[in-house]
Amino acid sequence: MVGSFLKSLRLLGDPTRIRLLLLLEREELSVAELQEILARGQSQISTQLAQLKQAGLLEDRREGKNVFYRLDGADGQSANLQPLLRAASAEIPEAEEDAAALRLVLEKRRDRLRIYLDEMAGRFGREYIPGRSWQGLAEALLTLMPPMVIADLGAGEGTFSQLLARRARSVIAVDNSDEMIAAGKALARKYRVKNLEYRRGDMESVPIADEEVDVAFFSQALHHARHPQRAIAEAWRILRPGGKIVVLDLLRHQFDKARELYGDVWLGFTEVELRRFFKKQGFGHLYVAQLHKEVSAPHFETILVVGEKPSVSKTLEPPSCAAKSESGRKET
């Protein structure tokens, strides 16, 4: 008994194993759900779970293709460690975020309709139905968009900007690459897009005046920002009251080569991180959805987050206020 207890104590020397035990004390979870909460790879999670189960701290059960884990019963080995486990949780900086991510996972369990729609979306385009395509759907939805001023931040050559310009009142495409700006301007001239303006600038210091736009859009751009929270703060600054921020980005992944291949600064973001960015800045009415998982390795997943700037501005000091006078000027 003593040897088993000491072995369990040694297992608690790893912060990830403590995080797993804290989660599984609260709820029975599958490996996939633990991956989502902890943003770790499947092999790493499975290895840690196997060690904890071997030590007598976990129980598991199979449900279809999924294996669910939970802390063993009150009479098991884990009961002796629970006081230590709770004390250790105060020293785990990720414990609060883990709890928030757990709540989101449980919300998704309850939202069966959303799961069903996600599965349907995954088949869209793979099964042939005459006349149905993403292009047709996008064109139809664009006709519903009211005339707005839109900022496409980190726009690259502005492919999405040019699509939006077909219905927007005007679009401002911002990128920090002279080559991208030149390519985008050439395309706009070629296709005579008159309501699209390119401006050179950084996502964290946008060359757009305060409250100039109705929508601030980041399309696979936020993971290139050195300081994502500052980019979100800039979106807040340039948005009119009631305006919306839209972030389409990668869900957190482990494909480290993306830094070298694509110049990525961040390996995507977790849902909890993006919610924190938005709420810290003051955005409300959040909508979050995981949209697509690529079938080919490394199986990148896409996440969409939409937030709204309150119609009546709150008494709030945005993080970017110190640089407001400089970042709020337009380029001439």
C-alpha positions as CSV (number, residue, x, y, z in Angstrom):
1,M,0.0,0.0,0.0
2,V,2.8,2.4,0.9
3,G,4.7,1.6,-2.3
4,S,1.6,2.2,-4.3
5,F,0.9,5.5,-2.5
6,L,4.5,6.7,-3.1
7,K,4.2,5.8,-6.8
8,S,1.1,7.9,-7.0
9,L,2.9,10.8,-5.4
10,R,5.7,10.6,-8.0
11,L,3.0,10.7,-10.7
12,L,1.8,14.0,-9.3
13,G,5.2,15.5,-10.0
14,D,4.0,16.2,-13.6
15,P,1.7,19.2,-14.1
16,T,-0.1,17.7,-17.1
17,R,-1.0,14.6,-15.0
18,I,-2.3,16.9,-12.2
19,R,-4.4,18.8,-14.9
20,L,-5.8,15.4,-16.1
21,L,-6.8,14.3,-12.6
22,L,-8.4,17.6,-11.8
23,L,-10.5,17.4,-14.9
24,L,-11.4,13.7,-14.4
25,E,-12.4,14.4,-10.8
26,R,-15.1,16.7,-12.2
27,E,-16.3,14.8,-15.2
28,E,-15.9,11.5,-17.1
29,L,-14.1,12.5,-20.4
30,S,-12.9,10.8,-23.6
31,V,-9.4,11.1,-25.0
32,A,-10.7,13.4,-27.8
33,E,-12.3,15.7,-25.2
34,L,-9.1,15.8,-23.1
35,Q,-7.1,16.6,-26.3
36,E,-9.5,19.5,-27.0
37,I,-9.3,20.9,-23.4
38,L,-5.5,20.5,-23.0
39,A,-4.5,21.2,-26.6
40,R,-2.2,18.2,-26.5
41,G,-1.6,15.4,-29.0
42,Q,-3.5,12.1,-28.8
43,S,-0.4,10.0,-28.1
44,Q,0.8,12.2,-25.2
45,I,-2.7,12.2,-23.6
46,S,-3.0,8.4,-24.0
47,T,0.4,7.8,-22.4
48,Q,-0.4,9.9,-19.4
49,L,-3.8,8.3,-19.0
50,A,-2.2,4.8,-19.2
51,Q,0.3,5.7,-16.4
52,L,-2.5,7.1,-14.2
53,K,-4.7,4.0,-14.8
54,Q,-1.8,1.6,-14.0
55,A,-1.3,3.5,-10.7
56,G,-4.9,2.8,-9.8
57,L,-6.0,6.4,-10.0
58,L,-8.4,6.1,-13.0
59,E,-11.1,3.8,-14.3
60,D,-12.2,3.6,-18.0
61,R,-15.1,2.3,-20.0
62,R,-15.7,1.9,-23.7
63,E,-18.7,3.5,-25.5
64,G,-18.6,2.6,-29.2
65,K,-15.3,3.8,-30.6
66,N,-14.6,6.1,-27.6
67,V,-13.0,5.3,-24.3
68,F,-14.1,7.4,-21.4
69,Y,-11.9,8.0,-18.3
70,R,-12.8,9.1,-14.8
71,L,-11.2,9.2,-11.4
72,D,-11.7,5.9,-9.5
73,G,-14.3,5.6,-6.8
74,A,-14.2,7.0,-3.3
75,D,-12.6,3.8,-2.0
76,G,-9.9,3.7,-4.6
77,Q,-6.3,4.9,-4.5
78,S,-7.2,8.4,-5.7
79,A,-9.2,9.1,-2.5
80,N,-5.9,9.2,-0.6
81,L,-4.5,11.8,-2.9
82,Q,-7.5,14.1,-3.4
83,P,-6.5,16.6,-0.6
84,L,-3.0,16.9,-2.2
85,L,-4.5,17.2,-5.6
86,R,-6.7,20.1,-4.6
87,A,-3.8,21.8,-2.9
88,A,-1.6,21.3,-6.0
89,S,-4.4,22.9,-8.3
90,A,-3.6,26.3,-6.8
91,E,-0.1,26.1,-8.2
92,I,-1.2,25.1,-11.7
93,P,-1.6,28.3,-13.8
94,E,-3.6,26.5,-16.5
95,A,-6.2,25.1,-14.1
96,E,-8.7,28.0,-14.5
97,E,-8.5,27.8,-18.3
98,D,-8.9,24.0,-18.2
99,A,-12.1,24.5,-16.1
100,A,-13.4,27.0,-18.7
101,A,-12.6,24.6,-21.6
102,L,-14.3,21.8,-19.7
103,R,-17.5,23.8,-19.6
104,L,-17.3,24.4,-23.3
105,V,-16.8,20.7,-24.0
106,L,-19.9,19.8,-21.8
107,E,-21.9,22.5,-23.7
108,K,-21.0,20.8,-26.9
109,R,-22.2,17.4,-25.6
110,R,-25.5,18.9,-24.8
111,D,-25.8,20.7,-28.1
112,R,-26.6,17.6,-30.2
113,L,-28.0,19.7,-33.0
114,R,-24.7,21.5,-33.4
115,I,-22.9,18.2,-33.6
116,Y,-25.3,17.0,-36.2
117,L,-24.9,20.1,-38.3
118,D,-21.1,19.9,-38.0
119,E,-21.2,16.4,-39.4
120,M,-23.5,17.5,-42.2
121,A,-21.1,20.4,-43.0
122,G,-18.2,18.0,-43.2
123,R,-20.0,16.1,-46.0
124,F,-20.9,19.3,-47.9
125,G,-19.0,19.3,-51.2
126,R,-17.8,15.7,-50.9
127,E,-21.0,14.1,-52.0
128,Y,-22.1,15.2,-55.4
129,I,-25.5,16.9,-55.8
130,P,-26.1,18.8,-59.0
131,G,-25.9,22.5,-58.6
132,R,-24.7,22.5,-55.0
133,S,-21.3,24.0,-54.3
134,W,-19.5,26.2,-51.8
135,Q,-19.2,28.9,-54.5
136,G,-22.9,29.0,-55.1
137,L,-23.6,29.1,-51.4
138,A,-21.1,31.9,-50.8
139,E,-22.6,34.0,-53.7
140,A,-26.1,33.5,-52.3
141,L,-25.1,34.6,-48.8
142,L,-23.2,37.6,-50.1
143,T,-26.5,39.0,-51.5
144,L,-27.9,39.1,-47.9
145,M,-25.0,41.3,-46.7
146,P,-26.0,44.9,-46.1
147,P,-23.7,47.7,-47.5
148,M,-21.0,48.1,-44.9
149,V,-17.4,49.4,-44.4
150,I,-15.2,46.4,-43.9
151,A,-11.6,46.1,-42.8
152,D,-9.8,43.0,-43.9
153,L,-6.8,42.9,-41.5
154,G,-3.8,40.8,-42.6
155,A,-5.4,40.6,-46.0
156,G,-2.5,39.4,-48.1
157,E,-3.2,40.2,-51.7
158,G,-6.8,40.6,-50.8
159,T,-8.6,37.7,-52.4
160,F,-11.3,37.8,-49.7
161,S,-11.4,41.6,-49.8
162,Q,-12.2,41.5,-53.5
163,L,-15.0,39.1,-52.9
164,L,-16.4,41.3,-50.1
165,A,-16.1,44.4,-52.3
166,R,-18.9,43.1,-54.6
167,R,-21.4,43.9,-51.9
168,A,-19.7,46.2,-49.3
169,R,-19.9,49.9,-49.4
170,S,-16.2,49.9,-49.2
171,V,-13.4,47.5,-48.1
172,I,-10.0,48.5,-46.6
173,A,-7.4,45.8,-47.0
174,V,-4.5,46.1,-44.6
175,D,-1.2,44.1,-44.9
176,N,2.4,44.7,-44.0
177,S,3.9,43.3,-47.2
178,D,4.7,45.7,-50.0
179,E,4.6,42.8,-52.5
180,M,1.1,41.7,-51.3
181,I,-0.2,45.3,-51.5
182,A,1.2,45.7,-55.0
183,A,-0.3,42.4,-56.2
184,G,-3.7,43.3,-54.7
185,K,-3.8,46.8,-56.2
186,A,-2.9,45.3,-59.6
187,L,-5.8,42.8,-59.3
188,A,-8.2,45.5,-58.2
189,R,-7.2,47.7,-61.3
190,K,-7.5,44.7,-63.6
191,Y,-11.0,43.9,-62.5
192,R,-12.0,47.5,-62.0
193,V,-12.9,47.2,-58.3
194,K,-13.4,50.8,-57.3
195,N,-14.5,50.4,-53.6
196,L,-11.4,48.5,-52.4
197,E,-8.5,50.4,-50.9
198,Y,-5.2,48.9,-49.9
199,R,-3.2,50.3,-47.0
200,R,0.2,49.1,-45.8
201,G,0.2,48.5,-42.0
202,D,0.4,46.1,-39.2
203,M,-2.5,44.3,-37.5
204,E,-1.3,45.7,-34.2
205,S,-1.1,49.3,-35.4
206,V,-3.8,49.6,-38.1
207,P,-3.8,52.6,-40.4
208,I,-7.5,53.2,-40.0
209,A,-9.2,56.0,-38.0
210,D,-11.2,55.4,-34.8
211,E,-14.7,54.0,-35.4
212,E,-14.3,54.0,-39.2
213,V,-15.6,50.5,-40.0
214,D,-18.6,48.3,-39.4
215,V,-16.7,44.9,-39.6
216,A,-13.1,44.0,-38.7
217,F,-12.2,40.7,-40.3
218,F,-9.2,38.5,-39.6
219,S,-9.1,35.6,-42.2
220,Q,-6.3,33.1,-41.1
221,A,-4.3,36.2,-40.1
222,L,-4.4,36.4,-36.3
223,H,-1.9,33.5,-35.8
224,H,0.6,35.8,-37.6
225,A,0.3,38.5,-35.0
226,R,3.1,38.8,-32.4
227,H,0.6,40.0,-29.8
228,P,-2.9,38.8,-30.7
229,Q,-4.5,40.7,-27.9
230,R,-3.2,44.0,-29.3
231,A,-4.6,43.1,-32.7
232,I,-8.0,42.5,-31.1
233,A,-7.7,45.9,-29.3
234,E,-7.0,47.6,-32.7
235,A,-10.1,46.0,-34.1
236,W,-12.1,47.4,-31.2
237,R,-10.6,50.9,-31.8
238,I,-11.5,51.0,-35.5
239,L,-15.0,49.5,-35.1
240,R,-18.1,51.7,-34.7
241,P,-20.4,51.0,-31.7
242,G,-22.4,48.0,-32.7
243,G,-19.8,46.8,-35.2
244,K,-18.6,43.2,-35.3
245,I,-15.2,41.5,-35.2
246,V,-14.9,38.2,-37.2
247,V,-11.9,35.9,-36.6
248,L,-11.5,32.8,-38.9
249,D,-8.4,31.0,-37.8
250,L,-6.8,27.6,-37.0
251,L,-7.7,25.6,-34.0
252,R,-4.6,24.9,-31.8
253,H,-2.4,22.2,-33.4
254,Q,1.0,20.6,-32.9
255,F,2.4,21.0,-36.5
256,D,5.5,23.0,-35.5
257,K,6.8,23.1,-39.1
258,A,4.0,25.6,-39.8
259,R,6.3,28.3,-38.3
260,E,8.9,27.6,-41.0
261,L,6.6,26.7,-43.9
262,Y,4.0,29.5,-43.5
263,G,5.6,32.0,-41.2
264,D,3.1,31.3,-38.4
265,V,3.9,32.9,-35.1
266,W,1.2,30.9,-33.2
267,L,0.2,27.3,-33.8
268,G,-3.5,28.3,-33.9
269,F,-5.6,29.1,-30.8
270,T,-7.9,27.2,-28.5
271,E,-11.5,28.2,-28.2
272,V,-10.8,29.3,-24.6
273,E,-8.0,31.6,-25.7
274,L,-10.0,33.3,-28.4
275,R,-12.9,33.8,-26.0
276,R,-10.5,35.3,-23.5
277,F,-9.1,37.7,-26.1
278,F,-12.6,38.9,-27.0
279,K,-14.0,39.2,-23.5
280,K,-10.9,41.0,-22.2
281,Q,-11.4,43.7,-24.8
282,G,-15.1,44.1,-24.1
283,F,-16.7,42.3,-27.0
284,G,-20.0,40.6,-26.3
285,H,-22.6,38.4,-28.0
286,L,-19.9,35.9,-28.9
287,Y,-20.6,33.1,-31.4
288,V,-18.0,30.3,-31.7
289,A,-18.0,27.3,-34.0
290,Q,-15.5,24.8,-35.2
291,L,-16.1,24.7,-38.9
292,H,-13.9,22.2,-40.8
293,K,-11.2,19.6,-40.2
294,E,-8.9,18.8,-43.1
295,V,-8.8,15.1,-44.2
296,S,-5.1,15.2,-44.9
297,A,-2.3,15.4,-42.3
298,P,-1.7,17.4,-40.2
299,H,-5.5,17.7,-40.2
300,F,-5.8,21.5,-39.6
301,E,-9.1,22.6,-38.1
302,T,-10.8,25.9,-38.6
303,I,-12.5,27.9,-35.9
304,L,-14.8,30.9,-36.3
305,V,-15.4,33.5,-33.6
306,V,-17.7,36.5,-34.0
307,G,-18.1,39.3,-31.4
308,E,-19.9,42.6,-31.2
309,K,-18.8,46.0,-29.8
310,P,-21.5,47.3,-27.6
311,S,-23.7,50.0,-29.2
312,V,-23.0,52.2,-26.1
313,S,-19.3,52.1,-25.4
314,K,-18.4,50.9,-21.9
315,T,-16.1,52.8,-19.6
316,L,-13.1,50.8,-20.6
317,E,-9.5,51.5,-21.2
318,P,-8.5,49.4,-24.2
319,P,-4.9,48.1,-24.2
320,S,-4.2,50.1,-27.3
321,C,-5.2,53.5,-25.9
322,A,-1.7,54.6,-25.2
323,A,-0.9,54.2,-28.9
324,K,-4.2,55.6,-30.0
325,S,-2.9,58.9,-31.4
326,E,-0.4,57.2,-33.7
327,S,-2.4,54.1,-34.7
328,G,-5.6,56.1,-35.4
329,R,-4.1,58.1,-38.3
330,K,-4.7,57.1,-41.8
331,E,-1.8,56.7,-44.2
332,T,-1.6,59.4,-46.8
